Amino acid sequence: MSSSSMSPSSDEYNFPKIELHLHLDGAVRHSTLFELAQKKKIDLQGAKSVEDVKKLLVTHEPANLAKVLAAFDIFLPVIKNDAAALERVAYETCEDQSKVGVIYFEARYSPHLLCDSDKGDKLSPKDVIEAIHRGFIRGEKDFGVKARSILCCISGFEDFANEVLDLATTLKDVGVVGIDVAGCSKGADESYGPEIVNMFKEAAKRGIHRTVHAGESGSFGSKSVVHAIVEMKSERIGHGYRLTEDTENYQKYAVKEQIHFEACPYSSVMTGAVPLNWPMHPLKKWEKDGVNFSISTDDPTCFDNTVISELRIAKNEIGLSLEQLKKCQLNAAKSCFLPEDEKVEIIQKIKNGKF
Ligand SMILES: O=c1[nH]cnc2c1ncn2[C@@H]1O[C@H](CO)[C@@H](O)[C@H]1O
């Protein structure tokens, strides 16, 4: 399968777009990885060209989340502990997003996984966030795209949680708008431990915005989504497809309470979260039931996708209407983590439909 080859035309998607679920460390250009790896003499499993890097990292056959996350172990050493590389990745992501008509995106990453401060490295998690912010500021200036950071806790790494909370509390002025919890190759179990759960409760008290990876992988299914909403006070859900199987809770949280779901269609099939049967994809039901969802790429480094290739899949394969795809942009604007005044501006831009 290919995420980007499903239709040549992108004209019908020529409206302002918002992406809420993008892993910044999963959005590194293959060409940048190749160039930096060469310079640093890091072996990317023998890759001798950008094409080789692509072949090595991209998943184009339905697999599982562990396989997708294993790719991060191969390429993260190329950018971690390197402020200039992180700034560059942030800047280039703004350029890539502007090319496909994204006007605002929230990029998530674990500041801890992008440095080795615990091993005495000179870059700290705070330095990581500041480097990325510098890239976003330059990107915003040069490409007119607004970008903000969501800081991830990592499943199984409970000891990062309190520092993530401190950083999210103190670094709002360098573009931090919220927190998340994601997985990594060492585990993507959605039953998050007490430090992470309590940290999310405290974040809610402090008014820090919250999203949680739930209902994507593992054996917890819809339970992890309900837990994220009820116990972790999550305002949005990363993925969340599995809630659809649980009629009562789906009706309660997705249909009635209108919790926002950050859907990533291509990723959902590649990670095995959803079976490869596009017309039966949960998004079709979500459209019919008026669920509050938006559409994102998740990890372009691993899926070779863009928001436009995702919209194409949603329309041509899953069967969503163009109206629904536009509504997804408004849903995203209304559910984004920007402060109220900036959010109003973004909502207005989406309503106007002009760049
Ligand atoms: O689809 C996903 N589900 C769970 N975790 C993910 C997914 N994509 C990426 N990451 C994880 O999130 C970390 C921070 O950005 C990444 O380093 C990766 O391990």
The ligand as an SDF file (V2000), in Angstrom:
LIG
                    3D

 19 21  0  0  0  0  0  0  0  0999 V2000
    0.8210    5.9430   17.2340 O   0  0  0  0  0  0  0  0  0  0  0  0
    1.5290    6.0260   18.2550 C   0  0  0  0  0  0  0  0  0  0  0  0
    1.1190    5.4850   19.4410 N   0  0  0  0  0  0  0  0  0  0  0  0
    1.8460    5.5530   20.5820 C   0  0  0  0  0  0  0  0  0  0  0  0
    3.0460    6.1610   20.6370 N   0  0  0  0  0  0  0  0  0  0  0  0
    3.5240    6.7050   19.4930 C   0  0  0  0  0  0  0  0  0  0  0  0
    2.8220    6.6590   18.2790 C   0  0  0  0  0  0  0  0  0  0  0  0
    3.5630    7.2890   17.3310 N   0  0  0  0  0  0  0  0  0  0  0  0
    4.6950    7.6950   17.9340 C   0  0  0  0  0  0  0  0  0  0  0  0
    4.6860    7.3510   19.2320 N   0  0  0  0  0  0  0  0  0  0  0  0
    5.7180    7.5750   20.2650 C   0  0  0  0  0  0  0  0  0  0  0  0
    5.5990    8.8810   20.7710 O   0  0  0  0  0  0  0  0  0  0  0  0
    6.8860    9.3560   21.1020 C   0  0  0  0  0  0  0  0  0  0  0  0
    6.8670   10.8480   21.2930 C   0  0  0  0  0  0  0  0  0  0  0  0
    6.5720   11.5220   20.1190 O   0  0  0  0  0  0  0  0  0  0  0  0
    7.7230    8.8370   19.9580 C   0  0  0  0  0  0  0  0  0  0  0  0
    9.1020    8.8670   20.2860 O   0  0  0  0  0  0  0  0  0  0  0  0
    7.1730    7.4480   19.7620 C   0  0  0  0  0  0  0  0  0  0  0  0
    7.8330    6.5120   20.6400 O   0  0  0  0  0  0  0  0  0  0  0  0
  1  2  2  0
  2  3  1  0
  2  7  1  0
  3  4  1  0
  4  5  2  0
  5  6  1  0
  6  7  2  0
  6 10  1  0
  7  8  1  0
  8  9  2  0
  9 10  1  0
 10 11  1  0
 11 12  1  0
 11 18  1  0
 12 13  1  0
 13 14  1  0
 13 16  1  0
 14 15  1  0
 16 17  1  0
 16 18  1  0
 18 19  1  0
M  END
$$$$
